[in-house]
Amino acid sequence: MNTDIAKINKAFTHAGCFHADDVFATALLLYLNPEIEVIRGFLVPENFDGIVYDIGFGEFDHHQKDRRVRENGVPYGAFGLLWEAFGKLILDAEDAKAFDEEFVQKLDYTDNIGEMNPMSAAINAMNANWDEADSEGCFNAAVELAETILKRFFMMYRSAQKAKEAVESKITNSPVLVLDAFLPWKDAVDGKAIDYVIFPSTRGGYNIQAVPLNKNTIELKKAFPESWRCATKDELVAQTGIESFSFCHASGFLCATDTLEDALKVAEAALKYHDNKDE
């Protein structure tokens, strides 16, 4: 299959009732090439010169007996097959794989197995009811919604990549990482010798956040002390002597101060607490 999507000006998929699989497959093609003409029907035209998907038993269909299945057991749908072919034109290899795992596979699984998920249910609900005549209008509305969702996901992945690069540039040999602004930081510090991250709070002042053991768990390397959790400001100041220390979350993952200087003191006190506890 020619993967130069810019040179493909036609696509064909099935008519009738639509599902998240063919809707998101269509949205993906239009994202890649807004000029592509999408035709729906019940029989693929003979010698059709374009991409055929979710019908016809071809490269981008999944209704044949020898349909492809991922190594984890999730069968490919048309959306997944198209994402496999074209996803790396949109995201880097790591993010393309993550998007497949986090989003595409859920829709592919539903389309193949029938086990519903909220996104698939929402798209299904956009089909024309028995007393509505404009089924193509309903399909186009569903595709427009899917395009918006895809665009936001792709923006999110790109934004996260920018954040990771920005955070990595701030990492030093210190177990306390200080950021000039809030940035998603968990990917960047994963596997690094960092115990606390300090950043400006959207409420004013500074947050001090304990780092998880890894980005896939909520278990913390060095949770803040039990005696700090849910304590009042007066109690926190009495315990630590840190003047603007005002809050510690009940789970021990987050503290707050009014100043950066005091945020650093909170992190230092927490490190000292864990050093003493481990002796």
Buried (B, 14 or more C-beta within 10 A) or exposed (E): EEEEBEEBEBBBBBBEEBBBBBBBBBBBBBBBBEEBEBBBEEEBEEEBEBBBBBBBEBBBBBBEEEBEEBEEEBBBBBBBBBBBBBBBEBBEEEBBBBBBEEBBBBBBBBBBEEEEEEBBEBBBEBBBEEEEEEBEEBBBEBBEBBBEBBEEBBEEBBEBBEBBEBBEEBBEEEBBBBBEEEBBBBBBBBEEEBBBBBBBBEEEBBBBBBBBEEEEEEEBBBBBBEEBBEBEBEBBBEBBEBBBBBBBBEEBBBBBBBBBEBBBBBBBBBBEBBEEEEE
